[in-house]
Amino acid sequence: MNKKTVVIGASTNPERYSYLAVEKLLAHNHDVVPVGIKKGELFGLEIHNDLPALSDVHTVTLYVGKKNQDEIIDYVLSLNPKRVIFNPGTENQSFESILAQNGIEVLQACTLVMLSTDEF
C-alpha cells in the first residue's frame, strides 16, 4: 500500500539519514513530502520550508532533534497522521504523549530499518 509520508528534517546532504529515508521511501513507491529548513530539491521533489497543509497523511517520520520539535508539534497534529515515527535521536516523551492523546500511533523506530524489513 502506498503511504503518504512526510519527512520532517529533510536534507539535501546524502550523508544524512533523512536524505536516505526519502530515497528509500520513493524506491518503495510511497508518496513523499520532504519538509526541511533549507531550500533544495531531493530526487525531483521540492523541500518545503513552509509547513504545507496536507491531507491523507499516513506517516510522519521525524529527523529533527527534541530541542527543535516544539515549533512542529501543532503542525504534525494538523496533518492528522495515522502514525509518527521517532527515529533514533528524536525521542521526546512529552511530544509522544501529546500524539498518543490525539489517537496517533507513536513508534520509536528507524524508518530505514522498517523499509528494509518490509515493516513500514
C-alpha positions in Angstrom: 0.0 0.0 0.0 1.2 3.4 -0.9 1.5 5.6 2.2 1.8 9.3 2.0 4.8 10.1 4.2 6.0 13.5 5.4 9.7 13.5 6.2 10.4 16.3 8.7 14.1 17.3 8.8 14.7 16.5 5.1 18.1 17.4 3.8 20.0 17.5 0.5 23.1 16.1 2.2 23.5 12.5 1.1 25.2 11.6 4.4 22.0 12.5 6.4 19.5 9.7 7.3 16.6 11.9 6.2 18.1 12.0 2.7 18.4 8.2 2.7 14.8 7.9 4.0 13.4 10.0 1.2 15.4 7.9 -1.3 14.2 4.6 0.1 10.6 5.7 0.5 10.5 6.7 -3.1 12.1 3.4 -4.1 9.2 1.7 -2.2 6.7 3.8 -4.2 5.4 5.9 -1.3 4.3 9.5 -1.8 6.9 11.6 -0.1 6.6 15.2 1.1 10.1 16.5 2.3 9.9 19.3 4.8 13.1 21.0 6.0 14.8 24.2 7.0 16.9 24.7 3.9 15.5 25.1 0.4 16.5 22.5 -2.1 15.4 19.5 -4.1 15.6 15.8 -3.4 15.0 13.3 -6.2 12.9 15.9 -8.1 10.9 16.8 -5.0 11.0 20.3 -3.6 11.9 20.5 0.1 9.1 22.5 1.7 10.2 25.2 4.2 6.7 26.5 4.9 5.0 23.5 6.7 2.5 22.9 3.9 -1.1 22.0 4.6 -1.6 18.4 3.5 -4.4 15.7 3.6 -4.4 12.0 3.7 -1.1 11.7 5.5 -0.4 8.2 6.7 3.0 8.6 8.3 5.2 11.5 9.6 8.8 10.4 10.1 11.0 12.8 12.3 14.6 13.7 11.7 14.5 16.7 14.0 16.1 16.6 17.5 14.0 17.2 20.6 15.2 20.8 21.1 13.7 21.8 17.6 10.4 19.9 17.9 8.3 22.5 19.8 7.7 24.5 16.7 6.4 21.5 14.8 4.0 19.9 17.3 1.0 21.8 16.1 1.9 21.2 12.5 2.2 17.4 13.0 -1.1 17.4 14.8 -2.7 19.4 11.9 -1.6 16.6 9.5 -3.7 14.1 11.5 -1.3 11.2 10.5 -2.1 7.6 11.4 1.4 7.3 13.0 4.6 9.3 13.8 8.0 7.6 13.7 10.6 9.0 16.1 13.9 7.9 14.5 16.9 7.3 16.7 17.9 10.6 18.4 14.5 12.3 18.1 12.7 10.7 21.0 10.6 13.1 23.0 8.3 11.8 25.7 6.1 14.9 26.0 5.6 15.1 22.2 4.9 11.4 22.1 2.3 11.7 24.9 0.5 14.6 23.0 0.3 12.4 19.9 -1.0 9.4 21.8 -3.7 11.5 23.5 -4.8 12.5 20.0 -5.1 8.9 18.8 -2.0 8.9 16.8 0.2 5.8 16.8 3.8 6.6 18.1 6.8 4.4 17.1 10.3 4.7 18.3 11.9 3.1 15.3 14.1 3.6 12.3 12.3 4.3 9.0 15.3 2.8 7.1 15.2 -0.4 9.0 11.4 -0.6 8.7 11.6 -0.2 5.0 14.4 -2.8 4.6 12.4 -5.4 6.6 9.0 -4.6 5.0 7.6 -3.4 8.3 6.8 0.1 7.0 
